[in-house]
Amino acid sequence: MLSVVEGIFIFVVISESVFGVLGNGFIGLVNCIDCAKNKLSTIGFILTGLAISRIFLIWVIITDGFIQIFSPDIYASGNLIEYISYIWVIGNQSSMWFATSLSIFYFLKIANFSNYIFLWLKSRTNMVLPFMMAFLLISSLLNFAHIVKILNDHKMKNDTVWHLNMYKSEYFIKQILLNLGVIFFFTLSLITCVLLIISLWRHNRQMQSNVTGLRDSNTEAHVKAMKVLISFIILFILYFIGMALEISRFTVPENKLLLMFGMTTTAIYPWGHSFILILGNSKLKQASLRVLQQLKCCEKRKKSQSHIDTLGRNGCSMGRIQ
């Protein structure tokens, strides 16, 4: 039987998952419609891939967490952990790759530095995406090989139940090695976001000094972009904290609250960043406003129709009385 606190965590995780699927599904749908009308752009490809990978990641997080909470015996035995490990690598690394590609794309397109290396990269923006794809493939293959080795070691020991047959320090070292590719993407995203914030902040200061304190549309756009980037960094850090908590939970398998808190913290990033992208991207924001207007119109039609039906029934009733 779940406690009140555990029930609250479950409710929050389910709510985050629903919002995450809706938000990322909306981003993917808008970009797919745009692709059908026009040629798919680089940013459209990244946003579509990011949305699909995050929906996939949300389902992995929820499925894995709920199995551990409600059916730990099923999770601990058989080949289930092997399948979940493979699926987790695919979902997590692809989501991280698309998020990092998005950060690098915005950094090279928006940032303004006089550094020679930056200018060289900026002139070769289209080469960055294939490079990141190659690195993702190499990182995923290395991670798969590492997971296969760990699982085969347990099979050779004839372990019928999954458990940690290693010291905690060894376990955490293995986890770090397993997530080296993800750590690289995370570090690269943070560096590009911080550099982009510095560039926008410098430009914002120059604009303010030139306009003598008046805030024009460009200044407002730069301030908004900085807020979006800072929010992204905070969500990104929370995602890694949640991952660390879920990994740490294996050292104390009886602590369900640690797992639930880790799930809640991890799931904030996929749904939170999707809504930040919708609000920060003009095309996605306009599409969301059109959807909201359609929903309001449908609601008004339903209310007016129900009001007409009520008047009609009242009229019939009065006719019978007379």
C-alpha positions, 0 to 999 in steps of 0.5 A: 500500500502506497503512503500519502507522500508516495501517492503524491509523487506518483500523481506528479510523475503521471502529470509530468508524463502527460504534459511531456507527451502532449508538449513534445507531440505538439512540437513534432506534429507542427514540424511534420506539417511544416515539412509536408508543406516545405522542405525540412530545415536543419532546425526542424529536423532537430526539433522533430527528432528531439520531440520524438526521442523525448516522448520515447524517453518519457515512456522508458522513465515511467515504465522502468520506474513503475515496474521497480515500484509495483513489481520489483520481483518481475524487474529483478528476474529474467531478461527485463532489465536487459531490454530496459537497459538497451532501450534506455541507452537509445532513448537517453543518448538520442534525446541528449544528442538532439538537445546538444545539437540544438544548443550548438545550432543556436550558439553558432547562429546567434552568438557573436565572438571574434575568436578565430575558432568560433568564426571557423565553426560558424562558417561550417555550421552544416558540418557540425550535425554530421559530426555529432551524429558520428559521435552519437553512433560511436558512443552508443556502440561503446555503451551497448558493448559495456552493458552487454559485458555487465549483463553477461558477467551476471549470466555467467555467475548464474544469477537468477535475480538481479542484484549488485555483486560489487562494491558501491565505488565499483558500481558508480565507476561503472555507471560513469563509464557507461554514461561517458557519452551522455556526460560529454553531451551534457558538458558541451550543452552547458558550455555552449549555453553559457557562452551564448548567454555571455554573448547575448548579455554583452550585446544587450549591454551595448544596445542599452548604452547606445539607446540610452536606456530605452528598450527596443525590440532587439533588446527585449528579444535578447533578454527573452533568449537569456531567460530561455537559456537559463531555464534550459540549464536549470532543467538540464541540471535537474535531469542529471540530478534525477538520473543520479538519484535513480542510479543511487537507488540501486544501492538502497533498493528498499528506499522507494521514495528515493526512486520516486523523487528521482523519477519526478526530478528526471521527468521535469526536463522532457516536459518543461523544456518542450513548453519553453521551446514552444514559448520561445519559438515564434512558429511553435508559439503561433501554432499553439495560439491558433490551437487555443483559439480553436479550443475556445471557439469549440467551447463557445459553440458547445455553450451556445448549443447547450443554451439553445437546447435548454431554451428549446426544452423550456419552450416545449414545457411551456407549450404543454402547460398552456 
